Amino acid sequence: MVTASVSGASTPASFSLTNTAAPVESIAATSGTPQNAAISAAFGAPLVATVTTGGTPTPGVMVTFTAPASGASGTFAGGLNTATTDANGVATSAVFTANATIGSYTVTAAVAGVSTLANFSLTNVVATTLATGRYVFSLAGEDQFAFAGATCASASNTACGPYYVAGAFDVSVVNNLVTITGGEQDFIDSAIFASDSITGGTVTSTADGNLLITLTTADTSIGVGGVETLSGTLVTASTGVIGEFDASATSSGFLARQTPSVAAPSGGYAFVAAGIDTNALPVSIGGVINVSGSGISPSGSVFDINDDGVVSQNQSFAGTSTVTGPDSFGRVQFSLVPSGSVAPINLVGYIVGPKHIWLAETGDTFQGTMGGEALGQGANTGTFSSASIAGSSFVFGTSGVDNLSAIGALQVAGVLTTNSDGTTVSGTLNFNDLSGTGVQNPIPVTGTYTVDTTGRVTVSGLTGSGVTSVTTQIYLSGYGGGTVVSMDTSDVLAGVANQQTGSGSFTASSFSGLYGMTATGFDFNNELELDANGLVSVDGVSALSGTVDLNFMTPPGTQTPGGSTSGAFTADASGVFAGTITGLDIDTPANNDAFTFYMIDTTRAVAIETDANQLTLIKFALQH
């Protein structure tokens, strides 16, 4: 109250006044976040900020956009990093172009006198689509198929079971339009096996930085009406992780550009194939195939098979085993004729290059449903010994089943060191079959090993807490790593191993950058398969975050695109990191699930879930 008075007047004049806060000026990011762009390429949309005063658009205000000064970042066209708001209070940046560094970062927008910034989340990725070329792919997962009287969870007259696909397709890029012009694939599940032409398809980019790939076939028993839809995450401009992303199936797999000139297989190949046998019981087979011309030489070839806990080791192939030459898409067929009682097995292979062939079983006497891969041994064929791996460490990840009478899903991951004495093995592993009651700490294990000239490594007597005299076969490639199968009567497992570098010197900064991630597992309630892939940013300190496309065999497959995932980790010099991940749990999405991370090197890692919430096995590969 303010009063005014005059001498001699008895009544003053009164003024009622109120002090009010000045209108608040603020700025917010209203478009252009989040976004991905290929390194050295322009982002698809400008950065747009809106300035308001007391909720009313504010025109004529200068907005300054600021990108990081180092690391992953970018530049504005013409060096112009300011813009003035229009009549609607909107400021639009100049075109922003990513620099040559892969990673996630924040660009800010600021107004003088306003303390709060507008933040734009941007990511520079290796590429946002596929380039012209031929790509080889593989899928391994769970599909549903018609089967009278069968049930798959709540779906009557439908069965769920493993399926495998290997194939190749051609990509054409014309005026930025990416199409698939042709290809072929081999498909097998418990109901059918088929070799089909791929007659067309599309490749598009999604908001979370993934690819969406469609493959069109004339076979309506495959995919949805003959069309398979895949989600993909690039690791390099020519390789990535993929998974089927439609109602017919869920899976995880890989994609790689085929070498320009495909040569016929030659020399040794460490191989693995796994799935189910003719009685729908779990089976895995691994070994070394020594290719000589169109034949498979019994000398230098060997295999081991675990068929529902019935183990046959150190088996040979007959001289009548053959391999065809590659067709125009790099497709070959290995006709494997065991010398003993195992029925002949036919594996179709699609050649990526001399180091890698993706495999799927086709029609044969064995009548299984299997998929796998073969890794070239190159010049090392037939020359292996204990000295080849003495003092080396191998990080492995395997999936399969245990408690064979009940067929329970099982995953095992860890790191094994074949010690320099040429005889003993030591290491650490985790296993999960959902029977635990808490978080499992990494388990130290010890055992022994032998190596024969084929590259077949026998790890025997592997023992630790809850691990009793386990036998595992590793088949060495010529390029660091190999394939893996278990040889125990209580489980059937298969997977791959990668030679570790940096053991004893890992730090948190060893796990840093933008990673392509692929996960596969099974939920707790029904042990139905889940698969996910996406880009994850790891800060090199303790945290990771990103988005994934997740498919779960409900059934049918239920897709969740662009779901958020996050996590934390604690580093250890051994490369065995403890951590947690949220965003992959099917039954309880909010669960902060426990994981052990096994670092292969600074570019790759394997993680396994170590609680009883669900089964999840993850592979990380640094974008580069």
Secondary structure by P-SEA (a helix, b strand, c coil): cbbbbcccccbbbbbbbbbbccccccccccccccccccccccccccbbbbbbcccccccbbbbbbbcccccccccccccccbbbbcccccccccbbbbccccccbbbbbbcccccbbbbbbbbbcccccccbbbbbbccccccccccccccccccccbbbbbbbbbbcbbbbbcccbbbbcccccccccccccccccccccccccccccbbbbbbbccccccccccbbbbbbbbcccccccccccccccccccccccccccccccccccccccccccccccbbbbbbbbbbccccccccccccccccccccccccccccccccccccccbbbbbbbbbcccccbbbbbbbbccccbbbbbbcccccccccccbbbbbccccccccccccccbbbbbccccccccccbbbbbbbbcccccccccccccccccccccccccccbbbbbbcccccccccccccccccccccbbbbbbbbccccbbbbbbbcccccccbbbbbbcccccccccccccccbbbbbbccccccbbbbbbbbbbbccccccccccbbbbccccbbbbcccccccccccccccccccccccccccccccbbbbbbbbcccccbbbbbccccbbbbbbbbbcc
